[in-house]
């Protein structure tokens, strides 16, 4: 569903090292990919493969050692904190654990309104109506806005996290294992919500996950990471149907399939 031939996000030669000299550990090694407008790139691999670090480097939450990250053609690597601040609103993140990502001492109203206050995107008088609008968008009753996170289930908390991510009308959302901490039935609901929001708001996603069945339900393209490097990439259907590396095939073989259904039917579990 691209609205422009130019990609929204261009990542080239992205590298992140921790430490210096011979003891340096390379977490991300020369990673390159693009994400089109309104599209989803699934970034998959085992734990420790560098997926989350890549996402954090894209958002500049972690400073890359080298490489390029361009959002709509603007180079983000090396920008001052002041200049980078103006681009923060265009890129948001949904973290893995909805129990850790929401401040337990803040109400839902305060949590969702916080980005608006930080970026001065609304007046105090307009915050309440904006938060109510966002909560309705993600399937949470606005009547619950004055409650604290402890009053909500894991799935509801993740919906609140998504509402917070949407507050500044971003163009790109990094979903960092955004459904892995949820029960399978709740995973399906959140995935369907993310897809509906993408269609409605023309969002682009960098969808990070170790679960290939989940990724297949959402991704337009796929990049497989191992040891900090991308070892295979391409259109999602092509990679799933004709994996080019033994590592990708091994990841697919590790996917649990209920009732011994073929892998190509697994995605139906997330669309029912």
Order of alpha helices (4+ residues) and beta strands (2+ residues): beta-beta-beta-alpha-beta-beta-alpha-beta-alpha-alpha-alpha-beta-alpha-beta-alpha-beta-beta-alpha-alpha
